[in-house]
Amino acid sequence: MKITPIQKKSFHDILVSVGIDWKQFKENIIARTDFHTEYPRLVHKATELFFGFRNNEISGNWYVEFSPGENNRTLSSYPITRDWDGVIQLFKVWAELMKREIDAYGFLNQLKKFNENQIRSQGLYDINEDKFAKEEEDFIRSQLSEFGQRIIKIDLVQNQLSEIQKRIEYLNSRLDKKYPKIDWLNIFVGTIMSTLTAEGMESLKDPSVMDNLKLLFHTVTSWRFLK
């Protein structure tokens, strides 16, 4: 069973409507040895996240599975959907989750490259020994505080929230020590990367949180990070 042209058109239009390029995906065929059947998965090439579906020809029901699932869980499975409209509704939910994942994935990718080549690729020789000016320091503190406020509003358990608050306090304390910009930037990149990639921190991919982080990196790198 492959994705039909009509199904593909529906999926294409939904992905485009949320700002995702159709060319980022491939189709895989999954074999179910228990039922001796095959079904298609639409797979995002960069992240390997997927949307799979199959139809029970006897009952007419549809079986849908996708990752990431609700609240960015690793996998969400909906065993029964009674008609194709139900599949489309689930695909719309998945498309929104995928947009969030793709944006976060791209940001982390850029962050890793920046961390590996920051002085050479970002042209930061000139800030190597510079300290933050008072107004820069105040603005960074305000953005770290804003980051903390955004974190409170999303779905995290208490120990995760406490861990992030400790990391924000740590970054604030390092600003107090008047590190050169480049040294503080290294600490900042490492801290944020470890926070975003920590186990159980998937909810940090909320768009409002990511936007705040991007603004922080723009600020710290004198608006050079995402250029």
Order of alpha helices (4+ residues) and beta strands (2+ residues): alpha-beta-beta-beta-beta-beta-alpha-alpha-alpha-alpha-alpha
